[in-house]
Amino acid sequence: MRVSAGNVIVTGATRGIGRATVEAILERGGRVFGIARNVDALAALEALHPNRFRGVAARLEDFDQLHAVVDRAREALGTIDGLVNCAGIALYEAVGAIRPDSIDAQLRVNLVAPLLLSQAVADHMRERGGAIVNVSSTLSERVAPQTAVYAATKAALNTLTKSLALELAPYGIRVNAVLPGGVDTDMLRTPRLRPGESLDEVELQERVESQLGALAALHPLGRLGVPSEVASVIVAALDQPWQTGSLITVDGGLSLS
Ligand SMILES: NC(=O)c1ccc[n+]([C@@H]2O[C@H](COP(=O)([O-])OP(=O)(O)OC[C@H]3O[C@@H](n4cnc5c(N)ncnc54)[C@H](OP(=O)(O)O)[C@@H]3O)[C@@H](O)[C@H]2O)c1
C-alpha cells in the first residue's frame, strides 16, 4: 500500500517544506492532518482542500497536548498510515552567545516533539504498519557556524530515527530521515546578525539576499533547493516498502563540497 495515498499527519504543514509535502500527498490521493501554530493558514488549507485536509493549531513545544492531537487525527481520519515530522526551528547563535532558552526551544521542537508524536502514532500503527519520516538536515553531518545547537538536535534526530526504525520494524512501521541541504524557505530568510548588531529594513533585506547567495554558492549544483524537491523525497520515503532506518540526503551536492 502506498502510504502517501493514505492518511498522513504532517507537522509544519503551513509553510515551506511541510506545506509542499501536504500538496504532494494530496496530489497522490492521500488525506492530511496538518499541525502548525497559525490558525488562519490552517483554515485556508482546509478551505482549499475540503474533506482532504484537516488542521489543528498546536505548539509542538507543549508536550502535554501532543497525544491528544494524535487522537484527534485518528478521529478525523479513521486510521493513521503516516507521520511526517517536518516542523523545525533554527535559532542562529554564535558559540559564546548561545542561550539556555534557545537550546531548550530547539530541543523541544526538533527532537522531543518528533519522538513523542512518533510514539503516539506508533500506538495506532501497530496493527496495520505505517511509515514515519523525520525531516533532519545536512547540518547534522556537515557543520556550519552559528548553528551548533540546531545541528546537534538534528544529529540526535538521525540517531532517534535509527532507534525507532529498529524497535518498530517488527510491527511493519518504517522510520526514515530526509536530510535537505539549503532550501529557499522562511527558515533561511532570517537575517543572521552579529551580537549587538542592528540593521534597518533595507540593510536587513540586503543581508538576507547576501546570505542566500553565499549559501547557494556552496551547493555544487549552483542553487538552493525548492520545497517541492524535498517533498518528493519525503513522499518516496513514506512509500518505499523495504526502506527503514535510512538517512536520505537531498542537497544539490552540498555534502560533496
Ligand atoms: N530550509 C532549509 O534550508 C532546511 C534545510 C535543512 C533542513 N530543514 C528542515 O526542514 C524542516 C522544514 O523547514 P522549512 O525550511 O520548511 O521551515 P519554515 O519555512 O520555517 O516552516 C516551518 C514550519 O513549522 C511550523 N512550526 C514552526 N515552529 C513550530 C512550533 N513550535 N509548533 C508547531 N509548528 C511549528 C511553522 O508553522 P507555523 O508558523 O504556522 O507554526 C511552519 O509550517 C525543518 O525541520 C528544518 O529544520 C530546512
Ligand as a Chemical Component Dictionary entry (heavy atoms), coordinates in Angstrom:
data_LIG
# 
_chem_comp.id                   LIG 
_chem_comp.type                 NON-POLYMER 
_chem_comp.pdbx_formal_charge   0 
_chem_comp.three_letter_code    LIG 
# 
loop_
_chem_comp_atom.comp_id 
_chem_comp_atom.atom_id 
_chem_comp_atom.alt_atom_id 
_chem_comp_atom.type_symbol 
_chem_comp_atom.charge 
_chem_comp_atom.model_Cartn_x 
_chem_comp_atom.model_Cartn_y 
_chem_comp_atom.model_Cartn_z 
_chem_comp_atom.pdbx_ordinal 
LIG N1  N1  N 0  15.002 25.414 4.716  1  
LIG C1  C1  C 0  16.139 24.740 4.771  2  
LIG O1  O1  O 0  17.164 25.141 4.177  3  
LIG C2  C2  C 0  16.227 23.464 5.542  4  
LIG C3  C3  C 0  17.393 22.706 5.390  5  
LIG C4  C4  C 0  17.513 21.512 6.077  6  
LIG C5  C5  C 0  16.504 21.094 6.898  7  
LIG N2  N2  N 1  15.386 21.838 7.042  8  
LIG C6  C6  C 0  14.346 21.329 7.934  9  
LIG O2  O2  O 0  13.158 21.203 7.191  10 
LIG C7  C7  C 0  12.036 21.361 8.064  11 
LIG C8  C8  C 0  11.099 22.401 7.471  12 
LIG O3  O3  O 0  11.832 23.607 7.356  13 
LIG P1  P1  P 0  11.309 24.837 6.478  14 
LIG O4  O4  O 0  12.518 25.457 5.891  15 
LIG O5  O5  O -1 10.183 24.420 5.630  16 
LIG O6  O6  O 0  10.804 25.786 7.660  17 
LIG P2  P2  P 0  9.786  27.022 7.656  18 
LIG O7  O7  O 0  9.548  27.515 6.282  19 
LIG O8  O8  O 0  10.314 27.931 8.694  20 
LIG O9  O9  O 0  8.430  26.334 8.172  21 
LIG C9  C9  C 0  8.371  25.812 9.442  22 
LIG C10 C10 C 0  7.008  25.174 9.672  23 
LIG O10 O10 O 0  6.967  24.631 11.011 24 
LIG C11 C11 C 0  5.880  25.215 11.741 25 
LIG N3  N3  N 0  6.356  25.421 13.113 26 
LIG C12 C12 C 0  7.463  26.096 13.483 27 
LIG N4  N4  N 0  7.578  26.099 14.825 28 
LIG C13 C13 C 0  6.519  25.411 15.317 29 
LIG C14 C14 C 0  6.077  25.075 16.622 30 
LIG N5  N5  N 0  6.749  25.470 17.699 31 
LIG N6  N6  N 0  4.944  24.369 16.770 32 
LIG C15 C15 C 0  4.232  23.975 15.670 33 
LIG N7  N7  N 0  4.607  24.257 14.401 34 
LIG C16 C16 C 0  5.732  24.976 14.221 35 
LIG C17 C17 C 0  5.557  26.501 11.002 36 
LIG O11 O11 O 0  4.191  26.817 11.055 37 
LIG P3  P3  P 0  3.536  27.973 11.956 38 
LIG O12 O12 O 0  4.388  29.191 11.822 39 
LIG O13 O13 O 0  2.155  28.083 11.412 40 
LIG O14 O14 O 0  3.581  27.393 13.322 41 
LIG C18 C18 C 0  5.876  26.140 9.550  42 
LIG O15 O15 O 0  4.770  25.486 8.952  43 
LIG C19 C19 C 0  12.608 21.751 9.425  44 
LIG O16 O16 O 0  12.678 20.611 10.257 45 
LIG C20 C20 C 0  14.011 22.230 9.089  46 
LIG O17 O17 O 0  14.874 22.061 10.185 47 
LIG C21 C21 C 0  15.210 23.023 6.384  48 
# 
loop_
_chem_comp_bond.comp_id 
_chem_comp_bond.atom_id_1 
_chem_comp_bond.atom_id_2 
_chem_comp_bond.value_order 
_chem_comp_bond.pdbx_ordinal 
LIG N1  C1  SING 1  
LIG C1  O1  DOUB 2  
LIG C1  C2  SING 3  
LIG C2  C3  SING 4  
LIG C2  C21 DOUB 5  
LIG C3  C4  DOUB 6  
LIG C4  C5  SING 7  
LIG C5  N2  DOUB 8  
LIG N2  C6  SING 9  
LIG N2  C21 SING 10 
LIG C6  O2  SING 11 
LIG C6  C20 SING 12 
LIG O2  C7  SING 13 
LIG C7  C8  SING 14 
LIG C7  C19 SING 15 
LIG C8  O3  SING 16 
LIG O3  P1  SING 17 
LIG P1  O4  DOUB 18 
LIG P1  O5  SING 19 
LIG P1  O6  SING 20 
LIG O6  P2  SING 21 
LIG P2  O7  DOUB 22 
LIG P2  O8  SING 23 
LIG P2  O9  SING 24 
LIG O9  C9  SING 25 
LIG C9  C10 SING 26 
LIG C10 O10 SING 27 
LIG C10 C18 SING 28 
LIG O10 C11 SING 29 
LIG C11 N3  SING 30 
LIG C11 C17 SING 31 
LIG N3  C12 SING 32 
LIG N3  C16 SING 33 
LIG C12 N4  DOUB 34 
LIG N4  C13 SING 35 
LIG C13 C14 SING 36 
LIG C13 C16 DOUB 37 
LIG C14 N5  SING 38 
LIG C14 N6  DOUB 39 
LIG N6  C15 SING 40 
LIG C15 N7  DOUB 41 
LIG N7  C16 SING 42 
LIG C17 O11 SING 43 
LIG C17 C18 SING 44 
LIG O11 P3  SING 45 
LIG P3  O12 DOUB 46 
LIG P3  O13 SING 47 
LIG P3  O14 SING 48 
LIG C18 O15 SING 49 
LIG C19 O16 SING 50 
LIG C19 C20 SING 51 
LIG C20 O17 SING 52 
# 
